[in-house]
Amino acid sequence: MPPSNSRRGRSPHTVDNPRKSTTLTVMTGLFALYCLLPLVWLVINATKTQADFVSSFGLAPGREFALWDNIVQVFAYQDGIFFRWLLNTILYVVVGATVSTFLAALGGYALAKLDFTGKRVFLLVVLGSISVPGIALAIPQFLLFAHVGMTNTPWAILIPSFINPFGLYLMWVFAAEAVPTGLLEAAKIDGAGEFRTFVRIALPLLAPASVTVLLFSFVSIWNNYFLPLIMLKDSAWYPLTVGINQWNKLGSSAGNGALIQNLVITSALLTIVPLIIAFLGLQRFWQSGLTLGAVKG
């Protein structure tokens, strides 16, 4: 006897034809609203003047559209130091994310495809370090860099960003499935060394995973706040996160006459634009990287 849903002309619920859940739809909608509402608030208030910002409802537009004027003021305020903070952030992100991704790929490849003494212990150390929050290491890192005289320099931000335990773990998992052992053995028979084999054969195969780790590193370094806060004293080396917070404190202090909340909001909007562009531009790469290794051949 055919199934009842076949008699009624309805196809069974499958992966291609899932059953709709009203509860799940409502929960998803509420979560999307929770995520998008702060962004909408930020965009709307970045278009207001200082007077409109303090006198109008947060989700209502102001009487004057002042987005471009706010952007010009952001780059002109305090002799254009926002542009210096932007360059600093780009420096920290480009150098830190690139080096950390390469080291993660190199280490993940070694853990997945090479045998060496202490490999199991090293794996346990990597897995254990993932559970340690970065903020817990900030003070020891500060004491170490202060001892060698490297605080208040870009190296105090760059060197810690080179180490990415979570990225190393991801590359290890990806390399174990994405790099065929037989291909590596063929390269060694042809006389290629370990590093050349990694660069010529393994690294191209790890491209989707590398983009995923690069994007995670990009976001982590771009949003890094506490480490630069304790490492840097000279505002000329501040990243955007610390610099904008200093503006926020300046605008929130009573009696200083600096009403710049509209500039703080606009600078915050400018700060997240590169993150949105990075996610949209690398979306197809990092999505394929996240699924790489999930299905074994």
HELIX and SHEET records of a PDB file:
HELIX    1   1 SER A    4  ARG A    7  1                                   4    
HELIX    2   2 THR A   22  ALA A   46  1                                  25    
HELIX    3   3 GLN A   50  SER A   55  1                                   6    
HELIX    4   4 LEU A   67  ALA A   76  1                                  10    
HELIX    5   5 ILE A   81  LYS A  113  1                                  33    
HELIX    6   6 LYS A  119  ILE A  130  1                                  12    
HELIX    7   7 GLY A  134  LEU A  137  5                                   4    
HELIX    8   8 ALA A  138  HIS A  147  1                                  10    
HELIX    9   9 TRP A  155  SER A  161  1                                   7    
HELIX   10  10 PRO A  165  ALA A  178  1                                  14    
HELIX   11  11 THR A  181  ILE A  189  1                                   9    
HELIX   12  12 GLU A  194  THR A  197  1                                   4    
HELIX   13  13 PHE A  198  ALA A  202  3                                   5    
HELIX   14  14 LEU A  203  LEU A  205  1                                   3    
HELIX   15  15 ALA A  207  TRP A  222  1                                  16    
HELIX   16  16 PHE A  226  MET A  231  1                                   6    
HELIX   17  17 SER A  235  TRP A  237  5                                   3    
HELIX   18  18 LEU A  240  SER A  252  1                                  13    
HELIX   19  19 GLN A  261  GLY A  281  1                                  21    
HELIX   20  20 GLN A  283  THR A  291  1                                   9    
END                                                                             
